Amino acid sequence: MLLEDYRKSQESKLVPSSIGEPGVRFEYPLSAEHKLQLVIPRPDHEKIFAHRQWKGGLHTADRILSGEIDVKDKVVLEVGAGTGLSGIVAGCCSRPASSVLITDYDDVELITNLRKNVRDNDKRGNLKVMAHCWGKDADDLRSSSLTRDGFDVILAADVIWDSFSHLSLIETLTQSLKQRPESRVVLVAGYHTGRHVVQAFMRRAKAKGLVPDDSLIMEFERGVYSQSYTDLDFDLLNGLEDIDVYREQRQKTTIECRLRLVS
Ligand SMILES: C[S@@+](CC[C@H](N)C(=O)[O-])C[C@H]1O[C@@H](n2cnc3c(N)ncnc32)[C@H](O)[C@@H]1O
């Protein structure tokens, strides 16, 4: 029900950036017969924003399910997982990852809920949960990967809204992405946080060697692909000097970008 309401709300003027409340259950359909069962966490820490299902996680899950984000036989990490929806879809879909390490902030309630969501849905035994605070013990994370040399794909959905966390998150991403040309961070962010925050993250990531690949920075409006940017210097207001129109535009837009490591 929650998800149906969310899909319908995509038509509203100000598309909500998240759904649900702490403790609320929802289903995410992988197929007509197979529905994932998830519970929204009730974290002890308030400022980490794990108390909802965010639209970045829904976008990522939908794109994995449609095959646009390819995880088949890959070693996958999810950072800032919240309910764990994207990582669980990566492990349970019809073209599944070989292993998924699902991580979030070291908060007892949050990690306990994440473990329960994984336990309730993990039929293949390819999902693992671990607490990880960005920027800390990235070596532990890498050595916890299936192949012990990092991850082929890192899922990062709605995790860049807080500019004070950018550098520690980038540290986690650069330290745990496998050093292979085909390895990617899949970054998804709602523009509800503002274009300038997304742009600041992209610039900081570039300074640390994480740059968009040839699929560029893709923008989706109400879940539908709209345009791509070829570089990071897009017009911040994009011609939307009217603040009300700007706000509406922000609410309905999501970006998706694959980042690769350059030396
Ligand atoms: C806006 S929520 C997104 C959750 C989920 N990816 C989704 O799309 O629903 C941000 C997530 O980042 C996590 N987070 C925030 N700060 C963090 C930090 N310093 N280290 C690790 N995780 C953090 C929160 O616990 C939360 O789960």
The ligand as an SDF file (V2000), in Angstrom:
LIG
                    3D

 27 29  0  0  0  0  0  0  0  0999 V2000
   18.5430    9.5600    3.4940 C   0  0  0  0  0  0  0  0  0  0  0  0
   18.9530    7.9970    4.1490 S   0  0  0  0  0  0  0  0  0  0  0  0
   18.9870    6.9350    2.7170 C   0  0  0  0  0  0  0  0  0  0  0  0
   18.7310    5.4960    3.0980 C   0  0  0  0  0  0  0  0  0  0  0  0
   18.5800    4.5450    1.9050 C   0  0  0  0  0  0  0  0  0  0  0  0
   19.7710    4.4860    1.0980 N   0  0  0  0  0  0  0  0  0  0  0  0
   17.3810    4.9200    1.0590 C   0  0  0  0  0  0  0  0  0  0  0  0
   17.5530    5.3900   -0.0830 O   0  0  0  0  0  0  0  0  0  0  0  0
   16.2510    4.7720    1.5680 O   0  0  0  0  0  0  0  0  0  0  0  0
   20.6770    8.1840    4.5160 C   0  0  0  0  0  0  0  0  0  0  0  0
   21.3370    6.9460    5.0780 C   0  0  0  0  0  0  0  0  0  0  0  0
   22.7300    7.2080    5.3010 O   0  0  0  0  0  0  0  0  0  0  0  0
   23.1000    6.7300    6.5800 C   0  0  0  0  0  0  0  0  0  0  0  0
   24.1820    7.5600    7.1260 N   0  0  0  0  0  0  0  0  0  0  0  0
   24.1240    8.8860    7.4260 C   0  0  0  0  0  0  0  0  0  0  0  0
   25.3070    9.3090    7.8910 N   0  0  0  0  0  0  0  0  0  0  0  0
   26.1340    8.2300    7.8890 C   0  0  0  0  0  0  0  0  0  0  0  0
   27.5020    8.0260    8.2500 C   0  0  0  0  0  0  0  0  0  0  0  0
   28.2520    9.0260    8.7260 N   0  0  0  0  0  0  0  0  0  0  0  0
   28.0190    6.7850    8.1150 N   0  0  0  0  0  0  0  0  0  0  0  0
   27.2530    5.7710    7.6290 C   0  0  0  0  0  0  0  0  0  0  0  0
   25.9620    5.8980    7.2650 N   0  0  0  0  0  0  0  0  0  0  0  0
   25.4150    7.1100    7.4000 C   0  0  0  0  0  0  0  0  0  0  0  0
   21.8350    6.8350    7.4110 C   0  0  0  0  0  0  0  0  0  0  0  0
   21.8550    5.9780    8.5250 O   0  0  0  0  0  0  0  0  0  0  0  0
   20.7530    6.5060    6.4060 C   0  0  0  0  0  0  0  0  0  0  0  0
   20.4540    5.1420    6.3640 O   0  0  0  0  0  0  0  0  0  0  0  0
  1  2  1  0
  2  3  1  0
  2 10  1  0
  3  4  1  0
  4  5  1  0
  5  6  1  0
  5  7  1  0
  7  8  2  0
  7  9  1  0
 10 11  1  0
 11 12  1  0
 11 26  1  0
 12 13  1  0
 13 14  1  0
 13 24  1  0
 14 15  1  0
 14 23  1  0
 15 16  2  0
 16 17  1  0
 17 18  1  0
 17 23  2  0
 18 19  1  0
 18 20  2  0
 20 21  1  0
 21 22  2  0
 22 23  1  0
 24 25  1  0
 24 26  1  0
 26 27  1  0
M  CHG  2   2   1   9  -1
M  END
$$$$
